[in-house]
Each structure stands twice: as structure tokens, then as C-alpha cells.
Amino acid sequence: MAEGFDRELEQLKTFLQDWSNTSHNEVKPLIEWQFLGRSKYFRPVTVFACHTAMSEEAVGEPQIRAAAAVEMVHNVSLVVDDILDRSRFRRGVLTMHCRFGLLPALMTSGYITADSFELVKDNPFNIQRIAELFRRLAAAENLQWRLRRHPLGVEDWRIIAGEDTGSMFEACACLGTGDESLRHFGHLLGMLYHGCDDVGDVKGAVALGGGGEEDLRDGILTLPTAIAIRDPETALLFRNPSPEGLQQLLRKLEEALPVAEQYLDGIAAEAEAEAKRVAPAPDGLIALVRNTRRLSA
């Protein structure tokens, strides 16, 4: 995913390390733990790719700072997700709230939020994009939680994915270009990422024999779910699952995967077409789409 941006990512990692080193001693151990280098840096790479697609200037400090701000916002969302999902581990490492406690994790997420704004304080456009992102993420999580176990359709999933992950990648695109030119591309890329993650989760649950998957347990509308619950009996399982019903539902989601994959191919094609339509140098954006699409494999 980081192909072509090794130098920029090294600069980003150095920037984040310097920021961590200068943070308050009460939160420094938590920040170091959260930013241990486990990230795949999808979002910063999107910032860099969008910048280079629209400008002949090399990625510089403004884009590094913007990418760092986005990575901070992303990690705030991970802290909250881990607490809500009662997750003990993320990528094989104890989650922040399990390592340090619930209150320190929540307070540190607030500290990170404040610093994300501090990073872009000299750029009103970037401040607005970070503020918009936080607002949309908050509303999207509330919407997704309120609609759990509702047998909705693919268009409803598209709205949820577009406001959740879509808003994050929209922000990346806007921060990378300094304007709105690639916003719709970012929106499509975010939906693609969200959908590939949905499909990958089902494949992982099937491989593990089912059980323990948060979205399945909580009744979150994923892309495979939206397709599977077109069947009334499957919709009933989704609304009122028993332990045995969850296993049945997982099998139905597995059966829906080919249709979900086909739908994701359509979103990927939309994103590529948008990149070609808008960007003077779209090749990096097309590579970004194709790398994202492979995430569901």
C-alpha cells in the first residue's frame, strides 16, 4: 500500500515520534503504546497520493502534518472502537484501555484530538476538514449503532459506509490536495475500503469456525449482511439471533460473498473512473484503488 511513498512515510514516522517525545509525561506512555508502528498507513498514503495526483510539487511539511493529523484522528476512533467492542487485542497487541485502564485511554484520546487540531492550526481549510471529520465520524457511529439489527439494504449500507470510512478518506483527499477536487474520489475509496473490510471479516470468521466477530454479535449492517438479508428468513435471523442462529447467519453471509465481491468491483470501477476524470496524473490513485480492492482477498 505504501509503494512509492517510503521516504514520506519515514518522515511521517519521525514526525509522530517527535510529537510523542514532547507529549505530557502522563500520556506519553499511552501515546507510545498506541502508535507503536502497527499502522499500515492507508490514510496518510491517501493524503500523499492525492497530493501527487494533482500537483507537480513534492510532498512537503504541510502534507506530512496533515497526514499526521489524520493518523491521530484514526487512532482516536480505534481507541473508542476497541472500548465499545470490548477488544483485548488489536493486531496482536493489548489495546490501550486493557493495558492502561479505561479512564486513561479515554483521556488520552481527548489529548490526541486536541493535538490533531494543533497540527493544522495555521491552515483554516485543514482545520475545517478535521472538524468536519470528527463530526461526521461521531454521527456515523451513532447512526450505525442505532440501526443495528435493522434489516436494511445495500443503499443503506452505502450511506453508513460513506459517512463512516468514506468521511475519513474524503478528508484525506481534501487535505492532500488543499481543495475539494478529489473529495468524491476519497468518498468512493473509503466505501471500497469499508466494504473490503466487511468481506474480509466474514472470511476470517468462517476460517475461525465462526463466533466472536463483533459486527455479527452486535448486529451491525455490513455489505454481506445487506445482501444476505434480502432473504426474509435470513433477515429474521439477523434481527433475533440465538447462538445457533449466529452460526446459521454466518453461513448465509458466506453465501453472499460472491455478490458482495461483485458489488465492490463496481465501486472500484467508479473510483478509477473518477480518478481519470479529475486528476492530471491519476496512475497513483488507480494503484491505490487496486491495492485497496485486494484487501478482501
Buried (B, 14 or more C-beta within 10 A) or exposed (E): BBEBBEEBBEBBBEBBEEBBEEBEEEBBBBBEBBBEEEBEBBBBBBBBBBBBBBBEEEBEEBBBBBBBBBBBBBBBBBBBBBBEBEBEEBEEBBBBBBBBEEEBBBBBBEBBBEBBBEBBEEBEEBBEBBEBBBEBBEEBBEBBEEBBBEBBEBEBBBBBBBBBBBBBBBBBBBBBBBEEBBBBBBBBBBBBBBBBBBBEBBBEBBEEEBEEBEBBBEBBBBBBBBBBBEBEEBBBBBBEBEEEBBBBBBBBBBBBBEBBBEBBEEBBEBBBBBBEEBBEEBBBBBBBBEBBBEBBE
